[in-house]
C-alpha cells in the first residue's frame, strides 16, 4: 500500500516508514470494525419481528430479513442484490415504486402525488390494503427512512412492514358493534316515547325496513290459546301488495299460520331464523307455487324471522323479505332488536294493565262516601278522595298544596291525642283507630272516626299509611242527647239508671266492637273472609270480591269448601283432586283451633273472571260468645312471584350472555373486589373461580402505574362523565403484561 524512495536522511525515512505503518494498521482496524458493524446490523435486521428490507442508493436490495421471507415467500438469497423495483413484485405483482422509494423524494412532491402518507421528520408512514403477499389480501403498515453512514451521508433506505389485517378487522368489528349498540340505545329512547302496543308494532316494522333495506316486512300477533300467527302490520309497496293478494287469493292479513308445539319451541329458543321460501316462513300455509311466483315477482331470495319472547312466552314475530344481492343483516343486530322490542312490548303491556288497575282504584276511591286518603312516610299526601270537601270544607287540592293541613284542622282539645296516635302509627304495623274533632273551613265542628293501617310495597318497604275518616257527628250528638236523658232520669231513678247504664254500656261496646270490625274489613286492602267452624261463610269484604270476582251477596252463606272448588285451576278440576281438597280442608278446620300460629297457604286459583292468580291466605281461629269462628286474610301475590321469577331468569340470561362474549367481563364491588368474571377473563388473567371466592382485587390485574388513573376514571363514570382514554396495562397472575381497553359502567342495585 505504501512505498519509500531510496536515499535521503535515514532518520527522516524511518520516521516516514513508522507513519505509513501506523496508517496501514489504522485502516485495517477500520475495515475490520466496518465488517463487524455491518454484520451486527445485518443480524439486528434479520431478527426484527417486523418484515424489514433495505436498499442502497442505486435501489439494490442490501437486506431482506426472515420476517419478510415468511411474509412474501421469497428468500434473502433470491432477493439480495436485485434492483429495478424487484422488491415490489412480491407485494403488487409488478415492478413499481413503493414507500421506500419515496424517502428520497422532496416532501412537496410526496404531498402532491400521494395521499395517506404522513411524515415524521425523515420517516414516512403509510397504510394500504392493496398488496397481495402470497396472493392473500392484507392490510399493511409501512415505515421507511433513509440509511446514514457514520459521516451522516445517505447510503440507502430501510422499510419496516407490519401486517395489521387482524387489527383492522378487529377495529371494524368493534365499530360495527358500537354502531349496533348506538342504534339499540337510540331505539330504546324512541320506544320509550311510544305510548301504545299498536304503535310499537308499527314502529318495529318501519324500523326493520329502515335498518335492513328489506323489500317487505310484517308483524304477526300470536294467539296463544289458538296457536295461531296472524299478520297485524305490513310494510310493503302498494303494487307488490296488490299482486301478492291476487296470487294468494286473499289479503295477507287473512293468512292464518298454525304453530305446532315443536315449532313453538324452535321459535322461542332460536329468536332469529333464516328461511329460503315464503312456504317455509309461513310454515306451509303458502303453497310452493304461490311462494315461487311472489318471490320471482319481487326478486326475493330469502327471509329472516324474529321472535318476540316475553317471560318465556311468544308474543309475536316479525318477518323480513330480502332481494337477491342484498347483504344479510347482522344476526347480533336482529337479536338485539328482538330483545329490545320484546322488553318494550312487555313494559307497555304492563303499563296498560297498571293504568287500567289505577283507573279502577281511582274510580272506586273517588266515589266512595267516606273520606279516604294515603300519605307517605314523611306525612305528605299521595291521594285524597273528593269526599274530604263534604266533611271538612277543604278540597283535595287544598290538602295536596297546603303543608300539614290535616294536622292544623284538628280541634285544639284533641291535638295531643292526635299527635300520640301519629307517633304510635309510625311504630306499629297494625291498624289503629281514634275519634277526634276537626274545625271545618266554615268554622263548624265535626266528629271524625279515623282508622288507618300501614301500606307496604311488594318488596316489603313501607309506603306510608292509608286512612279512612268517617263523619260521626250525628252519632256523637245522639250519644250526648242520650247521655243527657240518662242524667235527667238518674235524678229520680238512680238505681234504675245504674242498671240501664250498665246495659247501655255493654250494648255500646258490642256495637262499637262490631262497627270497628266492619270498618276494618271494609277499609282493608286485603281480602277478609269470616266463616264458622263448619265452613259457612259469614263475612266477605270488598277486597275479597275484587280478588275472586264473586260478590258478597253470592259468597255469604255458601260453604268455604264449595267456594275453593269453584276456584280450582282447569288442569286440576277432576273428581280425585276435588275430593282430596274437600277431605283435607274438612280435616284441617278442627286442627286450626289447636294451633299456636296462623295457618299460611299459598295457592294458584282461577277467579270468576277467568284470571289465573297466586293467592296468599292466612287462616286463624277466633273465639266469640256466639261460637268458634275462623278468619282468613287474602292477598294476591301474582306480580310478586312473577317479578321474582323474572329476576332469576334475567340474572341467568346475564350470566349466560357474559360467558358467551368473546371479551373479558368483570363485575366488582365499590372496594374493587371482583364479584364475577367470565371464563375468558379467568383464563386470560390466569386465575380460577376459587381465587375469586378467596377474594381478588380488580387492581391486581392492572399495572400499579395505572392504579390512580383507573380510580379517577371510575369516579368520572359515577359522575356521568366520559372517560377519554380507556387503555391500560394488564398484568396476568404470572407477571406477563399486555395492553387492554377497559369499558366500564356503574351498576345500580334496587
ZALO-424641 format. One line per 2 residues: number of its first residue (from 1); their letters; for each residue y, x, z of C-alpha. Coordinates in steps of 0.2 Angstrom, whole numbers, plus 5000, padded with zeros to 4 digits. Layout:
<atoms>
NUM = A = Y X Z; ...
</atoms>
This chain:
<atoms>
1 = XX = 5000 5000 5000; 5012 5015 5003
3 = XX = 5014 5032 4996; 5024 5048 5002
5 = XX = 5032 5061 4990; 5026 5078 4992
7 = XX = 5038 5092 4998; 5053 5090 5009
9 = XX = 5055 5092 5028; 5038 5089 5036
11 = XX = 5047 5081 5052; 5055 5068 5041
13 = XX = 5039 5065 5031; 5029 5062 5046
15 = XX = 5042 5051 5053; 5041 5040 5037
17 = XX = 5022 5041 5037; 5022 5034 5055
19 = XX = 5034 5020 5050; 5023 5015 5035
21 = XX = 5008 5014 5046; 5016 5003 5058
23 = XX = 5022 4992 5043; 5004 4991 5037
25 = XX = 4997 4986 5054; 5010 4973 5057
27 = XX = 5007 4965 5040; 4988 4965 5043
29 = XX = 4991 4957 5060; 5002 4943 5052
31 = XX = 4990 4940 5039; 4975 4938 5051
33 = XX = 4986 4926 5063; 4991 4916 5047
35 = XX = 4972 4914 5043; 4968 4909 5061
37 = XX = 4983 4897 5062; 4978 4889 5046
39 = XX = 4960 4887 5052; 4966 4879 5068
41 = XX = 4977 4867 5058; 4963 4863 5047
43 = XX = 4952 4859 5062; 4965 4849 5070
45 = XX = 4967 4838 5055; 4949 4837 5052
47 = XX = 4946 4830 5069; 4961 4817 5069
49 = XX = 4954 4799 5072; 4965 4793 5058
51 = XX = 4962 4796 5040; 4973 4811 5035
53 = XX = 4976 4822 5020; 4989 4835 5014
55 = XX = 4996 4841 4998; 5006 4856 4993
57 = XX = 5022 4856 4984; 5013 4856 4967
59 = XX = 5004 4840 4973; 4987 4848 4975
61 = XX = 4976 4842 4990; 4975 4855 5003
63 = XX = 4967 4845 5017; 4955 4830 5017
65 = XX = 4948 4826 5034; 4932 4817 5040
67 = XX = 4940 4801 5044; 4947 4799 5026
69 = XX = 4930 4804 5019; 4922 4789 5029
71 = XX = 4936 4778 5023; 4935 4782 5005
73 = XX = 4918 4789 5002; 4925 4804 4994
75 = XX = 4920 4821 5002; 4933 4835 5005
77 = XX = 4923 4846 4993; 4926 4834 4979
79 = XX = 4945 4832 4983; 4952 4848 4989
81 = XX = 4962 4857 4975; 4964 4841 4965
83 = XX = 4981 4836 4958; 4989 4824 4946
85 = XX = 4988 4810 4960; 4969 4811 4961
87 = XX = 4971 4806 4979; 4977 4789 4974
89 = XX = 4961 4784 4964; 4950 4780 4980
91 = XX = 4963 4768 4986; 4971 4760 4970
93 = XX = 4958 4764 4956; 4971 4773 4946
95 = XX = 4982 4789 4947; 4999 4783 4954
97 = XX = 5012 4789 4966; 5009 4783 4984
99 = XX = 5018 4785 5001; 5015 4804 5002
101 = XX = 5024 4807 4985; 5040 4798 4991
103 = XX = 5043 4810 5005; 5051 4822 4993
105 = XX = 5062 4808 4985; 5080 4805 4991
107 = XX = 5082 4791 5004; 5094 4781 4992
109 = XX = 5081 4781 4978; 5067 4776 4990
111 = XX = 5078 4761 4997; 5082 4755 4979
113 = XX = 5065 4756 4971; 5053 4752 4986
115 = XX = 5053 4738 4999; 5044 4738 5016
117 = XX = 5046 4756 5019; 5055 4762 5034
119 = XX = 5061 4780 5038; 5062 4788 5055
121 = XX = 5071 4805 5051; 5060 4813 5039
123 = XX = 5044 4802 5042; 5040 4787 5030
125 = XX = 5031 4772 5037; 5024 4758 5027
127 = XX = 5010 4744 5027; 5001 4737 5012
129 = XX = 4986 4726 5008; 4985 4732 4990
131 = XX = 4972 4747 4992; 4954 4743 4990
133 = XX = 4944 4758 4998; 4926 4757 4993
135 = XX = 4930 4740 4984; 4935 4732 5001
137 = XX = 4951 4723 5004; 4960 4731 5018
139 = XX = 4977 4732 5026; 4983 4750 5029
141 = XX = 4997 4758 5038; 5003 4775 5032
143 = XX = 5014 4788 5039; 5020 4803 5028
145 = XX = 5031 4818 5032; 5035 4835 5025
147 = XX = 5025 4851 5030; 5035 4866 5035
149 = XX = 5031 4884 5037; 5036 4895 5051
151 = XX = 5053 4898 5042; 5056 4880 5041
153 = XX = 5053 4879 5022; 5044 4864 5015
155 = XX = 5027 4869 5009; 5020 4852 5006
157 = XX = 5017 4834 5014; 5005 4826 5025
159 = XX = 5000 4807 5026; 4990 4799 5040
161 = XX = 4982 4782 5036; 4976 4769 5049
163 = XX = 4965 4753 5045; 4975 4739 5053
165 = XX = 4965 4725 5045; 4957 4719 5061
167 = XX = 4974 4719 5070; 4982 4709 5056
169 = XX = 4968 4697 5056; 4970 4695 5075
171 = XX = 4988 4693 5074; 4986 4680 5060
173 = XX = 4973 4671 5071; 4985 4671 5086
175 = XX = 4999 4665 5075; 4988 4650 5069
177 = XX = 4983 4647 5087; 5001 4647 5093
179 = XX = 5005 4636 5079; 4991 4623 5084
181 = XX = 4997 4624 5102; 5015 4622 5097
183 = XX = 5011 4607 5086; 5000 4599 5100
185 = XX = 5014 4601 5113; 5026 4593 5101
187 = XX = 5013 4579 5098; 5011 4576 5117
189 = XX = 5030 4574 5118; 5031 4562 5104
191 = XX = 5016 4552 5110; 5024 4551 5127
193 = XX = 5038 4541 5119; 5027 4528 5111
195 = XX = 5025 4513 5121; 5010 4503 5114
197 = XX = 4992 4507 5109; 4996 4499 5092
199 = XX = 5010 4511 5088; 4999 4526 5094
201 = XX = 4986 4521 5082; 4998 4520 5068
203 = XX = 5006 4537 5073; 4989 4545 5074
205 = XX = 4985 4541 5055; 5003 4546 5049
207 = XX = 5002 4562 5059; 4984 4567 5052
209 = XX = 4990 4564 5034; 5006 4575 5038
211 = XX = 4996 4589 5046; 4981 4590 5034
213 = XX = 4988 4583 5017; 4974 4571 5016
215 = XX = 4975 4559 5002; 4970 4544 5013
217 = XX = 4966 4541 5032; 4961 4527 5043
219 = XX = 4959 4522 5061; 4944 4512 5067
221 = XX = 4943 4502 5083; 4926 4502 5092
223 = XX = 4920 4486 5098; 4908 4492 5112
225 = XX = 4898 4475 5115; 4895 4473 5096
227 = XX = 4893 4492 5092; 4905 4489 5078
229 = XX = 4918 4500 5070; 4932 4491 5061
231 = XX = 4947 4498 5052; 4964 4493 5060
233 = XX = 4976 4505 5052; 4975 4513 5035
235 = XX = 4987 4526 5026; 4984 4526 5008
237 = XX = 4994 4524 4992; 4995 4506 4985
239 = XX = 4986 4509 4968; 4972 4518 4977
241 = XX = 4971 4504 4990; 4970 4491 4975
243 = XX = 4956 4500 4966; 4946 4503 4982
245 = XX = 4947 4484 4986; 4942 4480 4969
247 = XX = 4927 4491 4970; 4922 4486 4987
249 = XX = 4924 4468 4983; 4934 4465 4999
251 = XX = 4948 4473 5009; 4944 4489 5018
253 = XX = 4949 4481 5035; 4934 4469 5032
255 = XX = 4921 4483 5031; 4911 4482 5047
257 = XX = 4901 4498 5052; 4887 4496 5064
259 = XX = 4884 4511 5076; 4866 4514 5082
261 = XX = 4863 4522 5099; 4858 4539 5091
263 = XX = 4873 4539 5080; 4884 4534 5095
265 = XX = 4878 4549 5105; 4881 4561 5090
267 = XX = 4899 4555 5088; 4904 4557 5106
269 = XX = 4895 4574 5108; 4902 4581 5091
271 = XX = 4920 4574 5092; 4923 4581 5074
273 = XX = 4911 4578 5060; 4911 4583 5041
275 = XX = 4904 4571 5028; 4902 4573 5009
277 = XX = 4902 4555 5003; 4910 4538 5008
279 = XX = 4892 4532 5011; 4889 4545 5024
281 = XX = 4906 4542 5033; 4903 4523 5033
283 = XX = 4886 4526 5040; 4878 4517 5025
285 = XX = 4890 4502 5024; 4897 4508 5007
287 = XX = 4884 4509 4994; 4882 4526 4984
289 = XX = 4888 4518 4968; 4904 4512 4975
291 = XX = 4906 4528 4985; 4905 4539 4969
293 = XX = 4917 4528 4960; 4930 4528 4973
295 = XX = 4929 4547 4976; 4929 4550 4957
297 = XX = 4945 4539 4955; 4954 4548 4969
299 = XX = 4946 4566 4967; 4939 4566 4985
301 = XX = 4925 4578 4988; 4924 4577 5007
303 = XX = 4929 4568 5023; 4932 4573 5041
305 = XX = 4929 4561 5056; 4937 4562 5073
307 = XX = 4931 4553 5088; 4942 4547 5102
309 = XX = 4932 4548 5118; 4939 4541 5134
311 = XX = 4930 4544 5151; 4914 4547 5141
313 = XX = 4915 4531 5131; 4920 4529 5112
315 = XX = 4937 4521 5110; 4939 4523 5091
317 = XX = 4938 4535 5076; 4949 4542 5063
319 = XX = 4943 4547 5045; 4952 4560 5033
321 = XX = 4949 4560 5014; 4952 4577 5006
323 = XX = 4954 4581 4987; 4944 4594 4979
325 = XX = 4953 4611 4980; 4962 4606 4997
327 = XX = 4959 4619 5011; 4949 4612 5026
329 = XX = 4959 4609 5041; 4956 4619 5057
331 = XX = 4942 4612 5067; 4952 4618 5083
333 = XX = 4967 4608 5077; 4957 4592 5074
335 = XX = 4948 4594 5091; 4964 4597 5100
337 = XX = 4972 4582 5091; 4957 4571 5095
339 = XX = 4958 4576 5113; 4977 4573 5115
341 = XX = 4975 4556 5106; 4961 4551 5117
343 = XX = 4972 4555 5133; 4987 4546 5126
345 = XX = 4977 4530 5122; 4968 4531 5139
347 = XX = 4985 4533 5148; 4994 4520 5138
349 = XX = 4979 4508 5141; 4980 4512 5160
351 = XX = 4999 4509 5160; 4997 4492 5151
353 = XX = 4984 4487 5164; 4996 4493 5178
355 = XX = 5011 4484 5170; 5001 4468 5170
357 = XX = 4995 4471 5188; 5013 4474 5193
359 = XX = 5019 4459 5184; 5006 4448 5193
361 = XX = 5011 4456 5210; 5029 4453 5207
363 = XX = 5026 4435 5201; 5016 4431 5217
365 = XX = 5028 4441 5229; 5044 4434 5221
367 = XX = 5039 4416 5223; 5031 4417 5240
369 = XX = 5040 4406 5253; 5040 4420 5266
371 = XX = 5052 4434 5267; 5041 4449 5261
373 = XX = 5046 4467 5259; 5040 4485 5258
375 = XX = 5048 4501 5265; 5044 4519 5263
377 = XX = 5040 4531 5277; 5059 4535 5278
379 = XX = 5063 4516 5280; 5070 4515 5263
381 = XX = 5067 4498 5255; 5055 4499 5240
383 = XX = 5053 4480 5237; 5062 4465 5244
385 = XX = 5057 4447 5240; 5071 4435 5234
387 = XX = 5066 4424 5249; 5076 4436 5260
389 = XX = 5093 4427 5255; 5087 4410 5260
391 = XX = 5083 4416 5278; 5096 4430 5281
393 = XX = 5110 4425 5269; 5109 4443 5261
395 = XX = 5102 4445 5244; 5088 4458 5239
397 = XX = 5101 4469 5231; 5111 4470 5247
399 = XX = 5095 4477 5256; 5092 4489 5242
401 = XX = 5110 4496 5242; 5116 4494 5260
403 = XX = 5108 4508 5270; 5098 4501 5286
405 = XX = 5105 4483 5283; 5089 4476 5291
407 = XX = 5092 4486 5307; 5110 4481 5308
409 = XX = 5107 4462 5307; 5096 4462 5322
411 = XX = 5104 4452 5336; 5111 4465 5349
413 = XX = 5100 4457 5363; 5084 4461 5353
415 = XX = 5088 4478 5346; 5080 4488 5360
417 = XX = 5063 4478 5357; 5065 4480 5338
419 = XX = 5068 4499 5340; 5052 4500 5351
421 = XX = 5042 4491 5338; 5049 4503 5324
423 = XX = 5043 4518 5334; 5026 4511 5338
425 = XX = 5024 4506 5320; 5026 4524 5315
427 = XX = 5012 4530 5326; 4999 4516 5323
429 = XX = 4988 4512 5308; 4986 4493 5313
431 = XX = 4996 4478 5310; 5009 4474 5323
433 = XX = 5019 4458 5327; 5036 4454 5335
435 = XX = 5048 4439 5337; 5066 4443 5336
437 = XX = 5083 4436 5331; 5094 4440 5317
439 = XX = 5113 4437 5313; 5114 4429 5296
441 = XX = 5128 4433 5284; 5137 4417 5289
443 = XX = 5136 4421 5307; 5121 4410 5311
445 = XX = 5107 4415 5322; 5089 4414 5316
447 = XX = 5072 4417 5325; 5060 4428 5315
449 = XX = 5042 4430 5317; 5038 4448 5310
451 = XX = 5021 4455 5305; 5019 4472 5297
453 = XX = 5005 4484 5293; 5004 4502 5286
455 = XX = 5002 4505 5267; 4991 4520 5260
457 = XX = 4988 4526 5243; 4971 4529 5235
459 = XX = 4971 4547 5242; 4975 4540 5260
461 = XX = 4993 4546 5260; 5005 4535 5270
463 = XX = 5016 4525 5258; 5026 4516 5272
465 = XX = 5024 4498 5279; 5023 4481 5271
467 = XX = 5030 4467 5281; 5031 4448 5282
469 = XX = 5046 4439 5290; 5044 4420 5294
471 = XX = 5059 4409 5300; 5053 4401 5316
473 = XX = 5070 4395 5322; 5065 4376 5322
475 = XX = 5049 4381 5331; 5059 4390 5344
477 = XX = 5071 4376 5346; 5057 4364 5349
479 = XX = 5050 4376 5361; 5067 4376 5370
481 = XX = 5068 4357 5370; 5051 4355 5376
483 = XX = 5054 4368 5390; 5070 4358 5395
485 = XX = 5060 4342 5396; 5047 4351 5406
487 = XX = 5060 4357 5418; 5068 4339 5419
489 = XX = 5051 4332 5423; 5047 4346 5436
491 = XX = 5062 4340 5446; 5052 4324 5451
493 = XX = 5034 4329 5447; 5032 4347 5452
495 = XX = 5013 4345 5454; 5010 4336 5438
497 = XX = 5022 4348 5429; 5012 4363 5436
499 = XX = 4996 4356 5429; 5004 4351 5412
501 = XX = 5012 4369 5410; 4996 4377 5413
503 = XX = 4988 4366 5399; 5003 4368 5388
505 = XX = 5002 4387 5390; 4984 4388 5386
507 = XX = 4987 4377 5371; 5001 4388 5366
509 = XX = 4991 4404 5367; 4977 4396 5357
511 = XX = 4990 4390 5344; 4999 4407 5344
513 = XX = 4982 4416 5343; 4977 4405 5328
515 = XX = 4994 4407 5320; 4993 4426 5321
517 = XX = 4976 4427 5314; 4980 4416 5299
519 = XX = 4996 4426 5297; 4987 4442 5297
521 = XX = 4974 4435 5285; 4987 4429 5273
523 = XX = 4998 4444 5274; 4984 4457 5272
525 = XX = 4982 4465 5255; 4964 4467 5259
527 = XX = 4951 4453 5256; 4947 4445 5273
529 = XX = 4932 4433 5275; 4925 4425 5291
531 = XX = 4908 4417 5292; 4897 4410 5306
533 = XX = 4880 4418 5312; 4871 4408 5299
535 = XX = 4882 4414 5284; 4893 4399 5282
537 = XX = 4910 4404 5276; 4924 4398 5287
539 = XX = 4939 4408 5281; 4944 4416 5264
541 = XX = 4961 4423 5261; 4972 4426 5245
543 = XX = 4967 4444 5243; 4948 4439 5243
545 = XX = 4952 4426 5230; 4961 4439 5219
547 = XX = 4946 4451 5221; 4932 4439 5217
549 = XX = 4941 4427 5206; 4935 4412 5217
551 = XX = 4947 4400 5225; 4947 4397 5244
553 = XX = 4943 4379 5241; 4927 4384 5232
555 = XX = 4922 4398 5243; 4924 4389 5261
557 = XX = 4908 4380 5266; 4895 4389 5255
559 = XX = 4883 4402 5262; 4889 4421 5260
561 = XX = 4871 4425 5253; 4874 4412 5239
563 = XX = 4891 4420 5236; 4883 4438 5235
565 = XX = 4870 4432 5222; 4884 4425 5211
567 = XX = 4892 4442 5211; 4877 4452 5206
569 = XX = 4880 4463 5190; 4870 4456 5175
571 = XX = 4857 4470 5175; 4851 4466 5192
573 = XX = 4850 4447 5190; 4832 4445 5192
575 = XX = 4821 4435 5204; 4814 4450 5213
577 = XX = 4832 4458 5216; 4839 4441 5222
579 = XX = 4825 4438 5234; 4827 4456 5241
581 = XX = 4845 4454 5243; 4843 4437 5252
583 = XX = 4830 4444 5264; 4840 4460 5268
585 = XX = 4856 4450 5271; 4847 4437 5282
587 = XX = 4839 4450 5292; 4855 4461 5295
589 = XX = 4865 4447 5302; 4857 4447 5319
591 = XX = 4857 4466 5319; 4876 4466 5317
593 = XX = 4879 4459 5335; 4869 4474 5342
595 = XX = 4879 4487 5333; 4892 4498 5342
597 = XX = 4901 4501 5325; 4905 4491 5310
599 = XX = 4893 4490 5295; 4900 4498 5280
601 = XX = 4894 4493 5262; 4899 4499 5245
603 = XX = 4893 4489 5230; 4896 4486 5212
605 = XX = 4899 4467 5208; 4905 4457 5194
607 = XX = 4918 4444 5199; 4920 4426 5192
609 = XX = 4932 4433 5179; 4919 4444 5172
611 = XX = 4926 4461 5178; 4915 4474 5185
613 = XX = 4921 4482 5201; 4916 4493 5216
615 = XX = 4920 4484 5232; 4921 4492 5249
617 = XX = 4915 4480 5263; 4917 4482 5282
619 = XX = 4907 4469 5292; 4910 4467 5311
621 = XX = 4905 4454 5324; 4917 4443 5333
623 = XX = 4913 4433 5349; 4923 4417 5351
625 = XX = 4922 4402 5363; 4915 4392 5348
627 = XX = 4901 4404 5345; 4897 4420 5335
629 = XX = 4907 4425 5320; 4907 4439 5308
631 = XX = 4922 4446 5300; 4922 4455 5283
633 = XX = 4936 4466 5276; 4936 4469 5257
635 = XX = 4944 4482 5246; 4942 4485 5228
637 = XX = 4940 4504 5225; 4935 4505 5207
639 = XX = 4950 4515 5202; 4947 4527 5216
641 = XX = 4929 4530 5211; 4934 4532 5193
643 = XX = 4948 4544 5197; 4935 4555 5207
645 = XX = 4923 4554 5193; 4936 4559 5180
647 = XX = 4942 4573 5191; 4924 4580 5192
649 = XX = 4922 4578 5173; 4939 4586 5170
651 = XX = 4935 4601 5181; 4918 4603 5172
653 = XX = 4927 4602 5155; 4939 4615 5160
655 = XX = 4926 4627 5166; 4916 4624 5150
657 = XX = 4931 4627 5139; 4935 4643 5149
659 = XX = 4918 4650 5146; 4918 4647 5128
661 = XX = 4935 4655 5125; 4934 4672 5117
663 = XX = 4948 4679 5128; 4948 4684 5146
665 = XX = 4953 4669 5158; 4958 4672 5176
667 = XX = 4964 4660 5189; 4972 4667 5205
669 = XX = 4980 4660 5221; 4998 4664 5226
671 = XX = 4991 4680 5235; 4984 4687 5218
673 = XX = 4966 4684 5224; 4955 4680 5209
675 = XX = 4948 4662 5212; 4940 4661 5195
677 = XX = 4935 4672 5180; 4926 4668 5164
679 = XX = 4911 4678 5158; 4921 4688 5145
681 = XX = 4933 4693 5159; 4919 4698 5171
683 = XX = 4910 4709 5158; 4926 4717 5151
685 = XX = 4933 4722 5168; 4916 4727 5174
687 = XX = 4915 4715 5189; 4902 4702 5194
689 = XX = 4903 4685 5202; 4898 4692 5219
691 = XX = 4913 4703 5218; 4924 4688 5216
693 = XX = 4916 4680 5231; 4919 4695 5242
695 = XX = 4937 4695 5237; 4945 4704 5222
697 = XX = 4964 4706 5219; 4970 4702 5202
699 = XX = 4982 4718 5204; 4966 4729 5205
701 = XX = 4964 4725 5186; 4981 4731 5182
703 = XX = 4988 4749 5182; 4999 4752 5198
705 = XX = 5014 4757 5187; 5014 4739 5181
707 = XX = 5012 4730 5198; 5031 4727 5201
709 = XX = 5034 4721 5183; 5020 4709 5184
711 = XX = 5026 4702 5201; 5043 4700 5193
713 = XX = 5036 4691 5178; 5026 4679 5189
715 = XX = 5042 4675 5199; 5050 4671 5182
717 = XX = 5036 4659 5177; 5038 4649 5193
719 = XX = 5057 4648 5190; 5053 4641 5172
721 = XX = 5059 4657 5163; 5052 4665 5148
723 = XX = 5043 4682 5150; 5049 4693 5136
725 = XX = 5036 4707 5137; 5018 4702 5142
727 = XX = 5010 4718 5138; 5002 4728 5152
729 = XX = 4989 4742 5155; 4972 4735 5162
731 = XX = 4960 4746 5172; 4942 4742 5172
733 = XX = 4931 4745 5188; 4925 4762 5181
735 = XX = 4943 4768 5178; 4944 4765 5160
737 = XX = 4962 4759 5154; 4967 4749 5139
739 = XX = 4982 4738 5134; 4982 4719 5136
741 = XX = 4993 4705 5133; 4993 4693 5148
743 = XX = 4999 4675 5145; 5001 4665 5162
745 = XX = 5006 4648 5168; 5008 4641 5185
747 = XX = 4995 4628 5192; 5000 4614 5202
749 = XX = 4988 4605 5214; 4992 4587 5220
</atoms>
